[in-house]
Amino acid sequence: MSAVDFLISCLHYPYFLFMENTGLEIKPFRVVWFTSFFNRKIIKWSMEKTKLLSLWFNLGVIVSIILLPIALGVLIKMTLSNFVNKSTGDTADVNWHLFHELGHAVAASRENVQIYGVGFILALVLPIAYVSINQEQLKSLKVPGQLRILCAGVWHNIFLAAVAAAIFYLNSWIWVPLFVSNSGVFVTSIAMNSPLLGARGLEARDIILKINNCEVKNNDDWYNCLLQTIKEPTPGYCVTQNIIEENDESIPSWMSENGVTNCCKNKNDGNLCFEYVENSQDPLELPPYFCLPARRIIEKSEKMCQLFSDCSGSDVHCIKPSVDNITKIVKLSTHKGNVLFLGHAVEIYRTVKTSNWTPKYQLFSPSLPEGLETLCKYVTVLSLGLAVINIIPCFFFDGQYIVESLVQSTLRSIVRQKSARNSIALIITCSGSVVFIINLIVALTKMY
């Protein structure tokens, strides 16, 4: 060996030593980590509160067996609906895998099955956790013991999803000391190009209570009220004749290029041309158009209107802004006062970010309850999804081995030959695998 070869081998030695000591292994398209470091801790957990754990894993077997036909039904329904409706997929995070595999490990230790260790594989970008146990000891157990181990992962995922769902629904109670919810939307940020910025505009930390006459309690109301504003015709305002006469600065009206009647000299002084909504049966009491200060008219108006008859009183008239069909006047009622917006209402939704959560103290941000809410949503969906997928009788899934154990135990008195029972289990697993693969291919095809 030359001196150069010797030097290269020496340089590689620390790398190989590090990989061996840490349990890391780098292979084509994947990184594998395996350790037996947690074995004693898992064994210790399995020996504590044995009666409670026994009840826990027995309950897991019952729930998993109930879930098995439901999961098959869901899979078949999804496969059929994929040919009609477009679906999207989610990738589970490593945390749900860890909780799943921890269930297998503790259950295996409870049944005195040797645990070699736990590991983690990063295949391309997909994280996968796993536990390595003695397969011969597992197969030598009686069926109830096998099922307690095989169903433990699915059961833990179901439990995790249930806990996350409970926290999600109790979220509004958890944050009561620090936040108020369903009492208006809290403005978290406003884009720099937003037309609502300004001296009399919106500010971050404002609380929006109404959009025109539509009450806003949460983000759903915020969206629906803005949508209602866009869809409905531009509203008019019921104002007294005295207010109209005192503030009118109109000039002879003319038709602008976009087909809108204008009667104001300067558009930038806060004035807007209003159209008188007349009563067709009575003689015309006022001129057809007025140039009026928009803010003053809206604030002094008794209520909003679409028709002359919507306004009550002999000297109260309905006047509507003379704008095109897209431009809207939107009154945002906040805890500090009213903010008026003239333009495309979609700009409000696009440039203003809101939250359901209003902090009681400036120290706290709505991102705290929002983050917990989002986390609970993902944990519920992904953990329950992982449980449903794993219970499916498909090759390499927990469902394959659960079906084998169930077939061997339930059909023993009917089908005497073990090879025949194995064939039945294989047919069920093959059928589940085919349905799953078809569903997966169709879903991926529709995604891409």
Summary of the structure (lengths in Angstrom):
residues: 448
radius of gyration: 34.0
end to end distance: 53.6
largest distance: 113.5
contacts: 1332
relative contact order: 0.13
helix: 50%
strand: 22%
